[in-house]
Amino acid sequence: MSSLQKSGETKIEGSGMKFGADGHKEVSNRPEKMSHKEIPVNRQMEAQFKGKISHNKNELTNVRQKKSDIVEGVVKNDFTLSNEKKLDNTRDFHYVGDKEFGNELKKRDTSISEKEINLIRGFHDGKDNQSFVKDHGDTYVTSIHEKLHQKSKSELSTRLNEGITEHFAKERAGLFGDLKNIDKHGKEIPKPESDYKHDVEIVKKIEATVGKDALNAAYFDGKSDVLNGNIDKRLGKGSYNRITDALEKKDYNRASKLLDRQYRG
């Protein structure tokens, strides 16, 4: 069993659970679909994803369910999912308080410390396809990130998988504009920098090299050979393995240089 890192992403061997210190980790049958074009960008929605928590239990449950519905609808409508991933996972997606969040993590990793739990804002357990998000602060990007883990068939290496997940999440979150987090004094609370920032930069270069279709095939259909083949065809045999190896070692400079070779004359 791997131990948690303060930055980066950890996979618990045998469970498929993924979570990161930046706040990310990675069934009812509702026929109605919700797309980002149909969901109004208004103060009510902004308040929901800024984590304004009600002390009324029924109201809190309703708000959390609505947020889960929104996230499910956005991902189902804005991404091309495989048929088995089109099932409604809203009941497998949980907004919870800090105590319940910590308890769920401890069930899955008995060695995790309280300090490590405090650093994590969301996680996905691939073993039972359950996602949990701490319901405070700006939860929208984290929510999309963990929902994408539920809908993905990716068998990619850890850092590449997380980089694609975060890239897609931030792209889709951006459609709503920037949901600012304001404290009780009316001042904006700075958002923490994603631990996957550099992975996302590499993913963007990969996308520019081989196109989004290859990323989609690998991430949503589990066809990593398509991505592998396209990168090797463009950059030379073995390039995919060298790039993913550099990512796993967090050698972003090397990964970037490998991708930049296509621009050298």
Secondary structure, DSSP 8 states (H G I E B T S, - for coil): -----SSSEEEETTTTEEEETTS-B----------TTTS---HHHHHHHTT---S-HHHHHHHHHHHHHHHHHHHHHHS---GGG-S--GGGEEEE-HHHHHHHHHHH-TT--HHHHHH--EEEETTTTEEEEESSS--HHHHHHHHHHHH------HHHHHHHHHHHHHHHHGGG-----B-TTS-B------TTHHHHHHHHHHHHHH-HHHHHHHHHS--HHHHHHHHHHHH-TTHHHHHHHHHHTT-HHHHHHHHHGGG--
